[in-house]
């Protein structure tokens, strides 16, 4: 009888573990730095940012980026680009010749050091793009340490399997010495230049345990922010704070093409987000360097509703990414392997992004990670208008967006305890102590906000 009782207790115990492991909310053992909870991230394509593509020229833009409310500057790779098997005239940013070098076309290490200091002095943060999966063919490691690389059947270097990346060669993560060398290079920029973290290229192609060990090493130096170019939930557990919300981006693209209905949007976003831990951040965007160069500008993808989709990206739970030139209404696909600078002559969209960025910074309803505000469904009469409420304590943001091709009117039901709110763009008021009607033209958007801090 005793053995039977012991067996029963053990069976219930392990059954409980099984249920917990399969049905518990996903979790993460790490949380983002305290400074990151209300930030917007801006991707810097240094090569195309100015006619010369230099650090010196870029620094002239820092005051306006600060004024626009940018919190984190993500720099695409700053390293020298490989010459062997180079694509195009200038090559791919992601063909790294020297992990501890600065491309002379951009400037010197000392100029980069001064750039980091200036960014920090302005209250902003900087993360570097890091390519850990592969190197340029003429990276010095290919000569000094050929054992660092994967070889084909003939013992030759090989590009990453399943890609057309003929300008780079695959690193071998079964080699412990290579891992140490890569970790050393990652530590170098944090320790010697005080960068605040990394955006890690094709992060899921690199073993997760490597990233977990790197995170521990970097965090011993300073609190760092880690962004994975990936969507895998497991990367959030011990290595990365933020990952790409490609699923939401693709959903928005399909909605713009008429393949998805606005009525289903919020339900599908909620389902997309459900596997991720509460402190995990999803990066929302309407453009980035890959999408712009290879798949189309935001205007090609979203047409006249481009700004409306940016409102969704900026106000859904997560962190909003702005890519180089979006504030200038850039309508060209920036060349990936050639010089193709952005035209900054029209900065009329700056105020649009500034309003969204400042709202993210100051209104806790839009904060992310463990400090995230809720996203609540709100009763209204027209599902073709994407309508939702973000709340955190007394702070609230009501979003109404029309991504259809025709005018839409909705009647929003009253919400108990919600104060009068003001649209950050038009100044229009809405009071939901009783039901209210809202009419939007195609591509129009309203972002009504209330913050207790504004009333002090």
C-alpha positions, -999 to 999 in steps of 0.1 A, spaced: 0 0 0 29 24 9 45 18 -25 12 25 -42 8 58 -24 44 68 -33 37 59 -69 5 79 -69 22 110 -54 51 108 -79 26 103 -108 7 134 -97 39 154 -93 53 146 -127 18 151 -143 18 185 -128 52 193 -142 40 181 -176 10 203 -175 30 233 -163 56 229 -191 30 227 -218 4 252 -206 22 278 -184 29 312 -198 62 314 -216 89 329 -195 123 346 -197 151 346 -172 163 380 -184 148 414 -185 157 445 -206 178 473 -192 156 498 -172 163 525 -197 147 506 -226 111 504 -215 98 535 -233 122 537 -263 118 538 -301 146 523 -321 160 539 -353 180 519 -378 210 539 -392 222 530 -427 255 549 -424 266 543 -460 234 559 -474 229 585 -447 249 612 -464 269 618 -496 301 608 -479 286 582 -457 309 592 -428 306 593 -391 314 630 -392 285 637 -415 261 616 -395 268 635 -363 252 665 -379 219 646 -379 220 637 -342 202 669 -329 172 663 -352 171 626 -343 171 635 -306 144 661 -313 124 635 -331 123 614 -299 146 586 -310 158 565 -280 180 538 -295 202 541 -326 209 507 -343 239 510 -366 241 486 -395 276 469 -395 304 495 -393 332 470 -400 354 468 -431 337 449 -460 354 420 -476 369 425 -511 371 388 -522 339 377 -540 324 411 -532 290 418 -546 287 451 -565 310 480 -560 309 484 -523 298 450 -512 274 438 -485 275 455 -451 272 419 -437 304 406 -453 327 414 -423 364 415 -430 375 426 -395 353 423 -364 375 448 -345 378 474 -372 359 504 -385 354 507 -423 377 535 -434 349 548 -456 330 557 -423 359 571 -404 383 560 -376 379 542 -343 385 574 -325 357 591 -345 334 562 -336 343 565 -299 335 602 -300 302 594 -317 292 570 -289 300 596 -263 279 622 -281 250 599 -284 251 591 -247 255 628 -238 222 634 -256 204 607 -236 202 582 -264 217 547 -267 236 528 -294 236 492 -305 258 477 -332 247 452 -359 267 420 -354 272 392 -380 282 361 -360 271 334 -385 297 340 -413 326 363 -424 340 377 -456 362 353 -475 392 375 -468 386 379 -430 420 372 -414 406 342 -396 404 324 -430 442 324 -431 452 323 -394 425 299 -383 409 280 -412 396 255 -386 371 282 -376 351 275 -407 327 248 -421 342 230 -451 326 212 -480 334 176 -490 365 189 -508 377 207 -477 369 241 -491 352 271 -474 315 273 -481 288 299 -480 259 294 -455 239 264 -467 207 271 -485 216 308 -493 229 327 -523 254 345 -500 284 338 -522 303 367 -507 306 351 -472 317 318 -456 301 298 -428 317 297 -394 318 265 -374 303 267 -339 315 233 -329 350 249 -327 354 262 -291 383 285 -300 362 302 -326 335 308 -301 360 324 -277 373 347 -305 338 358 -314 329 364 -278 361 384 -274 352 406 -303 317 412 -290 331 422 -256 356 445 -272 330 471 -285 311 471 -252 343 474 -230 364 497 -252 337 518 -268 308 516 -244 282 505 -269 249 495 -253 242 461 -270 237 444 -303 213 436 -331 224 401 -341 221 391 -377 203 358 -386 205 350 -348 186 317 -352 214 304 -375 238 306 -346 235 281 -317 213 295 -289 238 284 -262 264 307 -278 241 337 -275 233 327 -239 270 326 -229 276 359 -247 247 376 -228 263 366 -195 297 379 -206 284 412 -218 261 418 -189 291 414 -166 305 446 -182 273 467 -183 235 463 -188 231 456 -225 201 455 -249 200 425 -272 179 424 -304 177 391 -324 170 391 -362 148 361 -355 113 352 -343 121 321 -323 106 323 -288 134 302 -272 159 331 -279 141 352 -253 147 328 -225 183 336 -217 198 357 -246 176 383 -262 152 410 -251 137 418 -285 129 399 -317 113 407 -350 75 407 -354 77 395 -390 43 379 -385 26 412 -378 45 429 -407 33 402 -431 -2 404 -417 -2 442 -424 12 436 -459 -16 411 -466 -42 435 -453 -29 462 -476 -33 438 -505 -68 429 -494 -59 393 -485 -67 399 -448 -96 418 -432 -92 447 -407 -119 430 -387 -96 401 -379 -64 421 -373 -64 424 -335 -74 388 -329 -46 376 -351 -20 399 -335 -30 386 -301 -25 351 -313 9 359 -328 20 375 -295 7 347 -272 38 324 -273 62 352 -261 71 359 -225 57 391 -209 91 407 -207 100 398 -243 97 427 -267 84 424 -303 98 448 -327 71 463 -350 80 480 -383 68 490 -418 103 491 -432 139 481 -426 170 477 -447 161 443 -461 124 451 -468 133 484 -484 161 472 -507 146 438 -517 109 439 -513 98 475 -517 95 508 -499 67 514 -474 48 532 -501 50 502 -524 38 479 -497 12 501 -480 3 528 -505 -14 559 -492 -21 542 -459 17 540 -451 14 564 -421 -17 545 -409 3 513 -407 31 531 -389 6 541 -363 -3 505 -358 34 496 -355 40 523 -330 10 517 -308 7 479 -307 25 462 -277 62 462 -285 89 486 -298 86 506 -330 114 506 -355 120 536 -379 143 530 -408 167 555 -423 148 579 -445 112 572 -434 110 606 -418 120 620 -452 93 601 -471 120 581 -489 103 565 -520 133 546 -534 147 512 -527 181 520 -514 208 501 -533 224 474 -512 258 471 -528 262 506 -542 262 542 -531 227 555 -530 222 583 -504 189 594 -490 174 627 -501 168 647 -469 153 677 -486 118 670 -473 115 663 -436 78 670 -434 70 636 -419 93 643 -389 66 657 -368 44 626 -374 71 603 -360 80 628 -332 44 628 -319 44 590 -318 79 587 -303 71 613 -276 38 595 -268 58 562 -264 83 579 -241 58 598 -219 26 577 -218 30 545 -198 1 528 -217 26 523 -246 56 512 -225 69 477 -232 83 446 -216 75 442 -179 62 477 -178 39 472 -207 4 486 -208 -25 463 -216 -42 462 -250 -80 460 -245 -107 454 -270 -132 482 -271 -168 479 -283 -177 498 -314 -200 495 -344 -177 491 -374 -150 464 -375 -135 478 -406 -119 505 -384 -91 490 -363 -98 502 -328 -82 494 -295 -74 508 -261 -40 507 -244 -40 513 -206 -16 514 -177 -29 528 -145 -45 561 -153 -27 565 -186 -46 556 -217 -43 556 -255 -72 550 -278 -62 541 -314 -86 543 -344 -71 535 -379 -87 533 -413 -67 511 -437 -95 506 -461 -100 525 -494 -133 542 -484 -145 565 -456 -156 547 -424 -176 557 -394 -179 539 -361 -197 545 -329 -175 538 -299 -194 526 -268 -189 543 -235 -160 532 -213 -163 536 -176 -137 556 -159 -120 568 -190 -113 606 -190 -116 629 -220 -87 622 -245 -69 643 -271 -58 632 -306 -20 638 -307 -22 647 -344 -52 670 -347 -60 680 -312 -95 667 -315 -112 656 -283 -131 625 -275 -151 618 -243 -162 582 -238 -183 589 -207 -210 583 -233 -207 568 -268 -189 588 -295 -189 587 -332 -157 588 -353 -154 592 -390 -121 586 -408 -111 590 -445 -90 563 -462 -56 561 -445 -66 584 -417 -58 577 -381 -65 590 -347 -44 584 -316 -63 598 -286 -42 600 -254 -46 608 -217 -18 608 -192 -21 619 -156 13 634 -158 0 658 -185 -25 672 -160 0 680 -133 
